[in-house]
Amino acid sequence: MASAFEVAALDELDAVPVAGGAISWRPVRRRFGIEAFGVNVFTAESEGDLVVEDHYERGGPEELYVVLRGHAAFRLGDDDEIDAPAGTLVFVRPGTRRVATALEPGTAVLGAGAKRGEVFKPSGWEWGAVAFAQLDRGNEAEARRVLEEGIARDPDSWAGQYNLACFEARTGRSDEALAALTRAIEGEPERVRQFAAGDEDLAPLRGDPRFEELVGR
């Protein structure tokens, strides 16, 4: 029987580089096996580093950010700027652009969210981030296992198929990469083609006529 509770210190959580290594993602939801809502912590090593990636949740979850330590500066929407020392809570509605920068080394921001009125389903992004971190550490077999686990949970996710295409390209399996990229494009044609056109993970495919035809270049 599972324990009624679990406890972990922030710095005990695995630190996974995301956003090109600009942010350390600490996977809280994965650590505790939370299935009711998404929750993660993002940390920045140095002043001026990103601590929340520049993005918006198009039709996505409501999100609450809590500055756990340090000091952050949020930019929301077109030009709203929020000074956010430790203890600040920032609630952001879907469709609103958001990004945050650390004003102190070691700044940590917790983000929690879920879509209103829907059963929570973890994003395939999580498995991709963990898998590529393992691949960068030289653990190809574990990376593939994690990625396949994520795809099995949500086989219709275009993001899962896109991550698989990047993984196969990086590990020298061009045919498999192109097949996964085709499935991703079928799910979200415009976004996937936009991503694929400049994604360095797919660089091994450039020059292949099949890739050029898929991305419309």
C-alpha positions in Angstrom: 0.0 0.0 0.0 1.3 3.4 -0.9 2.3 5.8 1.9 -0.3 8.4 2.8 2.3 11.1 2.2 5.7 11.8 0.8 8.3 14.5 1.5 11.2 15.9 -0.6 13.4 18.9 -0.4 13.7 21.0 -3.5 17.4 20.4 -4.0 16.9 16.6 -3.8 14.8 16.7 -7.0 16.5 15.9 -10.2 17.5 19.0 -12.2 16.7 18.5 -15.9 17.9 21.2 -18.3 15.2 22.6 -20.6 14.8 25.6 -23.0 18.2 24.8 -24.5 19.8 24.5 -21.0 18.6 28.0 -19.9 16.4 26.7 -17.1 16.6 23.7 -14.7 13.3 21.9 -14.5 12.6 20.0 -11.3 9.8 17.5 -12.0 7.6 17.6 -8.9 4.6 15.9 -10.6 6.8 13.0 -11.7 8.6 12.7 -8.4 5.4 12.2 -6.4 3.3 10.5 -9.2 0.7 13.3 -9.1 -2.2 12.7 -11.6 -4.7 15.3 -10.6 -2.8 18.5 -11.7 0.5 19.6 -13.2 3.2 21.0 -10.8 6.9 21.6 -11.4 9.6 23.9 -10.1 12.0 25.8 -12.3 15.3 27.2 -11.1 17.9 29.6 -12.5 21.5 29.4 -11.5 22.5 33.0 -12.2 21.0 36.5 -12.1 19.5 37.3 -15.6 18.8 33.7 -16.5 15.3 32.6 -17.5 13.3 30.9 -14.8 10.0 30.6 -16.7 10.3 30.0 -20.5 8.7 32.6 -22.8 5.4 30.9 -23.8 1.6 31.0 -23.7 -0.9 28.2 -23.1 -3.2 28.5 -26.1 -6.4 27.0 -24.9 -4.4 25.4 -22.1 -4.4 25.3 -18.4 -4.9 28.0 -15.8 -1.5 28.4 -14.2 -0.3 29.7 -10.8 3.3 30.6 -10.2 4.8 30.9 -6.8 8.3 32.4 -6.2 9.8 30.0 -3.6 13.1 31.6 -3.2 15.2 34.4 -4.7 13.6 37.2 -6.8 12.0 37.1 -10.3 10.7 39.6 -12.8 7.6 38.5 -14.8 6.5 39.9 -18.1 2.8 39.1 -18.8 0.8 39.8 -21.9 2.2 42.5 -24.2 3.9 44.7 -21.6 2.8 44.1 -18.0 5.8 43.7 -15.7 5.6 42.2 -12.3 8.3 42.5 -9.6 8.1 39.1 -7.8 10.3 38.6 -4.7 10.1 35.3 -2.7 6.5 34.7 -1.6 4.8 36.3 -4.6 2.0 34.4 -6.3 1.2 35.1 -10.0 -1.9 33.7 -11.6 -2.0 33.6 -15.4 -5.0 32.8 -17.5 -4.9 30.7 -20.7 -3.9 32.6 -23.8 -1.7 35.1 -21.9 2.0 35.2 -22.8 4.3 34.8 -19.9 8.1 34.8 -19.2 10.1 35.3 -16.0 13.8 36.2 -15.4 15.8 35.6 -12.2 17.0 38.7 -10.4 19.0 36.7 -7.9 21.1 33.5 -8.3 19.2 30.4 -7.3 15.8 31.8 -7.9 13.1 29.0 -7.8 9.6 29.3 -9.1 6.9 26.7 -8.7 4.3 26.4 -11.4 1.0 24.5 -11.0 -1.9 24.2 -13.4 -4.7 22.3 -15.0 -7.4 22.9 -17.6 -10.7 24.1 -16.2 -13.5 21.5 -16.3 -11.3 18.7 -17.7 -9.7 15.6 -16.3 -5.9 16.4 -16.0 -3.6 14.6 -18.4 0.1 15.0 -18.1 1.8 16.7 -21.1 4.0 14.6 -23.3 6.6 17.4 -22.9 7.6 15.9 -19.6 8.7 12.6 -21.1 10.6 14.3 -23.9 12.5 16.6 -21.5 13.6 13.6 -19.3 14.4 11.5 -22.3 16.7 14.1 -24.0 18.4 14.8 -20.7 19.2 11.0 -20.4 20.4 11.0 -24.0 22.7 13.9 -23.4 24.1 12.0 -20.5 24.9 9.0 -22.8 22.0 6.8 -21.5 20.4 6.1 -24.8 18.6 2.9 -23.7 17.0 4.7 -20.7 16.2 7.7 -22.9 14.3 5.5 -25.3 12.5 3.7 -22.5 11.2 7.0 -21.1 10.2 8.4 -24.4 8.3 5.2 -25.4 6.6 5.3 -22.0 5.3 8.8 -22.7 4.1 7.9 -26.2 2.3 4.8 -24.8 0.4 7.0 -22.3 -0.8 9.3 -25.1 -0.2 7.7 -28.5 -2.2 10.4 -30.4 -0.1 13.3 -29.1 1.7 15.1 -32.0 4.2 16.4 -29.5 5.2 12.8 -28.5 5.7 11.9 -32.2 7.7 15.0 -32.8 10.0 14.2 -29.8 10.4 10.7 -31.2 11.3 12.1 -34.6 14.0 14.2 -33.0 15.3 11.3 -30.9 15.5 9.0 -33.9 17.3 11.6 -35.9 19.8 12.2 -33.2 20.5 8.5 -32.9 21.0 7.9 -36.6 17.7 6.3 -37.5 16.6 8.5 -40.4 13.7 6.3 -41.7 12.2 6.0 -38.2 12.6 9.7 -37.7 10.8 10.6 -40.9 8.0 8.2 -40.1 7.5 9.8 -36.6 7.7 13.3 -38.1 5.0 12.4 -40.7 2.7 11.3 -37.8 3.4 14.6 -35.9 2.6 16.7 -39.0 -0.7 14.8 -39.5 -1.6 15.9 -35.9 -0.5 19.5 -36.1 0.7 20.5 -39.6 1.5 24.2 -39.2 3.2 24.1 -35.8 5.2 21.0 -36.5 6.5 22.3 -39.9 7.5 25.6 -38.2 9.4 23.8 -35.4 11.0 21.3 -37.8 12.3 24.0 -40.1 14.8 25.2 -37.6 15.2 22.4 -35.1 18.9 21.4 -34.7 17.8 17.9 -33.5 16.5 17.3 -37.0 19.7 18.5 -38.7 20.7 15.0 -39.7 17.6 14.9 -41.9 18.3 18.1 -43.8 19.2 17.4 -47.4 17.0 14.3 -47.5 14.4 15.0 -50.2 11.8 13.3 -48.0 12.4 15.8 -45.1 12.3 18.8 -47.5 9.0 17.6 -48.9 7.5 17.0 -45.4 8.4 20.5 -44.0 7.5 22.3 -47.3 10.9 23.9 -48.0 
